[in-house]
């Protein structure tokens, strides 16, 4: 029995040393956080919040990019073409028509060219159409080959819409997409705040449970020592010694489990905050700090309005976007007017002597009117599809609002029940503590048994845990209610 007692004392020293070591670490390199500090860190470090903010920025860039369609779209161009076979042009048929008229017109010119050929001893055919090496200038049936072998073109062109209602409505739709992204980012923040709050409360609850089980363990060790002294003077039986030792042994796992729960809760808190999991942190305060304001918090939460609920706001924005889609599809029936402009330089040559090229400018400005006439009914079917989507969204909104109101009532009932349970548990803790003190004194003077003392300890433990559980349940329900109501933490 003495050896067993020594082992139990070693275990007790180990538990107490572990708590002392944790306290020492907390005072040296551990970041101790209040709830507000934890929320501030989470708002700047949480991954989901960062992603939501970047999505808002992306949608903003998309909106600005859509406005570019209102400005002129300017582009430059350049091209080169190498002719493989020249195009042949015919002036008319044999024996009259365009051919005879062309001959009558060209007769004086041919006469003048003939005189020039006589004076210069030049073949008149070379004057009329000088032949190039290995190039065909006419076909066998009298056609004339036209064009040059190399064609170059460089220039600039521009175009912009003048009247396009469909485009203007799409710009408004892009603004709604930005608004939806902002609301989705707000939803991510609300969800993150709720997770941080509940993780913070879980750490406090785990620490409360650890304190309760550690107190049970210390009382068990103290009772064992007292039983040991009574056993040495033959006032306690060996059965009582065994019961006292088993009580200590049963209390040890509860302490270690409670300590492990604290570590897990802290890891969960670091994860939702976006901190490094290897960083040592701790939380300040206790659940009793929040129990003092439970009645006031419940009274303030009774006015439940869903005007700020993020889910309903997102559905409202989506409904507005669908309404704009209907307008967008209707505007597809209307004509559109656009302006265009081009300025090009063209050069055509048969050689590659770039310095001798002659560049000819070519430019135009114009208007283009597009009038939709028939599309097989595709626009009409698209409008019908969007109408059905609107109807589906209305049904979804109605069902969502119904579920949210059920959730609100459930959270309020949980808060009220937790407040009543806390009041009852508070009274139970007072009575159980009094009963345990009486039972402990009675056991010291030999008027009660160790079984009676253990029963009183069990009742006290259950009452303390019930008190902490009631506060924890109230805070969890309150944080969930705040998320449903859309209560921003910053406000």
Buried (B, 14 or more C-beta within 10 A) or exposed (E): EEEBBEEBBEBBEEBBEEBEEBEEEBEEEBBEBEBEBBBBBBBEBBEBBBEBBEBBEEBBEEBEEBEEBEEEEEEEEEEEEEBEEBEBEEEEEEEEEEBEEEEEEEEEEEEEBEEEBEEEEEEEEEBEEEEEEEEEBEEEEEBBBEBBBBBBBBBBBBBBBEEBBBBBBBEBBBBBBBBBBBBBBBBBBBBBBBBBBBBBBBBBBBBBBBBBBBBBBBBBBBBBBBBBEBBEEEEBEEEBBBBBBEBBBEBBEBBBEBBEBBEEBBEBBBBBBBBEEEEBBBBEBBBEEBBEEBEEBBEEBEEBEBEBBBBBBBBBBBBBBBBBBBBBBBBBBEEBEBBBBBBBBBBBBEEEEEEEBEEEEEEEEEEEEEEEEEEEEEBEEBBEEBEEBBEEBEEBBEEBBEEBEEBBEBBBEBBBBBBEBBBBBBEBBEEBBEBBEBBBEBBBEEEBBBEBBBBBBEBBBBBBBBBBBBBBBBBBBBBBBBBBBBBEBEE
